[in-house]
Amino acid sequence: MTIPDAIEKAAEGGYRVYGRDGGETSLSGANNRYSAWIRKDNHAPFIVRVEDTFLDTLFWRALGQTLGWKETKGTKDAPHVVGSDEWLYHWHRFINHIVAGKTPASFFASLPSPVRETVEA
């Protein structure tokens, strides 16, 4: 998987970047350094550094949603307690990967790409 693939998959899982005024956006595209978003209300584009995206827990949750990572919720008695969340595990793996001097691109390359379903005619 590439960085653009990961950002696209997170967008499929519901990840969004919002304008300063809270305006909704949709992903226009991404590369290894930036992602481009288009505002839905006025179609104005804006760019976000991927480093900022990698610090956003919503990105990791949405990516996990698309990739089928498991997420456990707290219970009624302890709603703040979170069990084994794969998105958090992978986010920590990402941080450790970077601390070890490796690149974001090599981390995402180590994630399995989701298998795209094909329809045979």
N, C-alpha and C positions, 0 to 999 in steps of 0.2 A: 504494500500500500504506500502511496506517496502522500506528502503533506496536502496537496490539493484534493486527493481522494478522501483523506480524513476529514477535511473541512466540509467537503460535499456530503459525506455520510452524516456528519453531525447536523448539517442543515436539514437533511432528510429526516433526522430524528427530532427536529424541532428547534435546533439552535438558531438563534437570531441575534443580530447586533442591532441595537436601537439607536436612533438619532438622539442628539442631546435633549430634544424636547419629547422623547419617547416615541417618535414616529417609527412605524413598522418598516421593515426592510425585507428584501429577499437577496439571496446570494447570486451574484452575477458571475463570479469566477474567482479562482485563487491560483497562486503559484507558491514557491517555497518561502517567499518573503512577505507577501501581502495577500489579503482577500479583498475583493471588491463587492460592495453591497449597493443595492438600488433602493431608494426610498419608495414606498408604495404610493404615497400621497402626491408627490411632485416629480417622481422619477429622477431625482438628483442622486448622482453616484457619490460614494465616499469609500475610502480605503482604510483598512485596519491592518496593522502589523501582526503577523502570525504569532510573534512572541506574546503579544497581549492576549491573543486567543488562547494560548496554552496555559495561561494563568487563570482562566475562567472555568470554574467548576461546572457551569452549565454546558460548556463545550464537551467536557469529558462525559457528563451524564447523557447528553444527546448522542454522542458517538457510541457510547455503550448501548443505548437504546437501539440504534440501527444495527450494531454488530451482535446483538443478542446477549450482551453481558448481563448477568443476574444482579438484581438490586433488591435488597431486603429493606423493609420499612420498619420503623419502630412499632412498638405495641401501644395499645390504648393506655396502658399503665405507665409506659416509658416512651413517649413519642419522640424524644430527643435521642434515644439510643438507636444507633444504626448498626446493623449486623455486617455481614460480609458483602460489601459492595464492590463488584469487579471494576467499576469505573474508577473508584478510589485507588484500588490496587494498581491499575494501569497508570494512573496519574503519578503515583509514587514511583513506579518503575521508570516513568519518563523523567522525573526529577533526578533520580539516581543515575540514569543514563547520561543526562546533561552534566551532572556533577563529576562523572567519570571522564569528562572531556569529549564525549561523543556528540554527534549532531542530532537535531530533531529529525532530519531526513532518515538517518540510519535507524532511529527508534521506530518511526512509522513503517519503515521497510520491514521491520521485524514482526509487525502485526499481521496476522493473516487477513488477506483480502476476502471480503464476503463473496460467496459464490453467486454469480448472477444467474437467475433462472432464465432458461431459454425455452421458447415455445417452438416445438417442431411442427412443421406444416403437414 
